[in-house]
């Protein structure tokens, strides 16, 4: 299995005024992104404030959202944690729950070397679904050069991807696609460079955006070769 090309909408975690999880709104969010025409959704990422949730809350968000989506689009679950063991446990839990892929960011303070490679390889080896490596140094503090990311292609399950959020993203995506054609590359960062990322060979975008249907239109226009329409839509985004 591979992640579908197109738009994977990053979903916020809904809370009630008393800071409890608003689990009923998970279904509302699921219906909203599906109606927008996205190819997938991602929960428990940075936008979903995953690092602020208790483990029990994470499990409830994971279960509730997967149940609400009910197979209508692909679902990726964020499993990031400084501990490799915890990441592995979270990845296995997500796969058992029915996730189509899992996403992991570099542990804070890590560097692109053998320790990080082993960390990612152990997580990848614990599941059979694709792994999305989140390249977001603004949060993790870890910069992963193209050469390091490309070298992961042999370590990751088939259909795996890199979520490139290290500007300039389009240039990095182009270099990564040339160095490791088997790895999918998605953009992010609110879609601010979406059109340029598509030109560079990205499979689409994984990002939080209030109007995901607009992103879907841009990606579809680009896929059809209607660059003038894609450019107009992108300028209005």
N, C-alpha and C positions, 0 to 999 in steps of 0.2 A: 504494500500500500504506500501511496505517496500523498503528500499534502497537495490539495488542489490549487492550481494557479488562480490568482484573483485576489479578492479582499477577504481578510480574516479580521473581523472586528474585535478589538480588545474591549472587554466588558468591565465596567465598574462594579464593585461590590456595593449593593444597596444597604443602607442602614436606616433604622427608625430614629426618631428624635432622641430616644434614650440610649443610642449607640448600640442597640441590639441589632442583629442581622434582620433585615427586612426580606425574609425568605419568599414571601408572596410576590415581591417585585422581580425575583429572578425569572419567573415565567413571563412577566411583562417585557423584560429586557430580551429574553430569548425570542419572543414573538416579534419584537421590533427589529432585531438584526436579521431575522429570517425574512421578514417582509421587505427589507431593504435589498434583498437579492445577493447577500454575501455568500461566499463559498465556505466560510468557516468562522468560528468565534474562539476567542481565547479568554479563559478565566484565570484568576489568581496570578495575574501579572503585576507590573508596577502600578498601573492605573487601578487595578483591583485591590491595592493596598494589602497585598498578601503578607508582607512583612509585619503587618500590624494585627494579624488575626491569630487567635489561638488555634492549635491543631484541630480541636473539635469544630471550630467555626469553619476552617478550611474544608474539612470533610463534608460539612453541611452545604457549603457553597458548591463544592464539586458534585455532590450527589444531586442537589436541587437543580443545578443548571443542566446537567446531563439529562436528567429526567424531563426537564422542560423542553430541551431541544429535541429529544426523542428521535435522534438520527436524521433530522431534516437537513443539517449541515454538519461539517466536520467540527470537532471540538478539540482544542489544544488546552492542556492544563499546565500552568506554571508550577514547577516543583523545586525552585531554587532554595538553597540553604547553605550556610558555610560548611556543614558537615556532609561528606560524601555519603555516609551511611543513611542520614536522614533523607538526602536527595533520592537515594535508591529506594527507600521505603515509600516515599511519596510517589515516585514514578511507577512503582509496582501497584500502588493503591489506585492511581489514576487509570492505569491500563485495565485493572480488574473492574473498575467502575464503568468502563466503556469509552475512555478517551481515545481519540484517533491519533494523538501525538502528545508529547510532553515537551515543555520548554525549560531550559535551565540557563541561568546567567553565571558568570564567573564569581566565585566567592570574593567578597571585599578584600582588597589588599593582595590578591593573587597576581602572578605574573605569567606570561605566556611561555611556559617551559614544561618540563617533564611532569611536575607535580600536577599542574592544571590538566595536562593531557590525560594522566591517569584518572583524575577526578571525573572528567567527561567520559572517558572510555568505560569506567566502571558503571556509570549511570546508563550509558548506551547499551552496555552488555546485559543489563538487568531487565530490559524490556524488548518486545518485538515490534513496537510501534515506532514511527519516526521520532527523532529527537531534534528539537529546534535549539540551536545555540544562540543565545541572545548576546550580541556584541554591543554592549551599552556601557562604555567606560565612564560616562558621566555619573553613573550610579555605582557601578562595581569598582571603579578605579583601575580596572585591569584592561590594558590595551592589548588587543590581539591582532598582530599583523596579518596581512593576507596569507603569507607563507604558512603561518601557524594554523590558520583556519583551513586552508587548503589541505594541510597534512592530516586533518581530522577525517577526511572523506573515507578513509579505509577503516576508521574506528567506529563510525556511526551506522545505524541500521539503514537499509535502503529507503530512499524517499526522504531522508533527513534534510535539514535546511539551516541556514544562518540568517538570523534577523539582524540585518546590518543597520546599526544606529550610531555609527562613528563617522561624523562628517569629515570630508565631503562624501556622502553615502554613495552617490552615483559612480564616482571614480573607484571606490572600493568594491562596489558590486561588479563593475566591469572587470576589474583585475581578478576578483575571486572567481567569476564565471570562466575566465580564461585559464586560470590555474587549476580549477577543480570543476569541470563541467558537470560532474555527477551530483554536485551539491546544489540544491535550490537556494536562491537568495531572495529574501523579502526585505522591503524597506519598512520604515516605521516613523517615529518622531512626528506624529500628527499628520503625516502625508505631505509635509512641506516641500519635499523634493520628489514627489511621486512620479511626475511626468518624466523627469530626468532619470529616475531609477528604472522606469520601464524602458526608456531608450537604451540604458546600460545593460539590459538583459534580466532585470528582476522578474520574478514570477508574479509579483504583485506587492501587496502591503499587508502588514499586521500592525494595526494601530488603533488607538482610541480616537474616535471622531464623531461628533454629534450627529452628522448627517452621512452615515455610511453609504446610503444610496447614491450620493454624489460621487464617492470614490469608485463605486461599482460602475457608474456611467463612464468615468474617465478611463478605467482599465479596459472596459469593453470597447470603447471607441478606439483606443490604442491598438487593441488586438485585431480590430477590423481594418486597421490601416487608415482610419479617419483621424489623422493627426490634427487637422485644423479644428475639428470638433473637440478632440481631447484637450487641445491647448486652450480653447475657449472655456471649457468646463473647468479646467485647472485654474485659469485666471479668475474664475468666479468663486472658487473654493475658499 
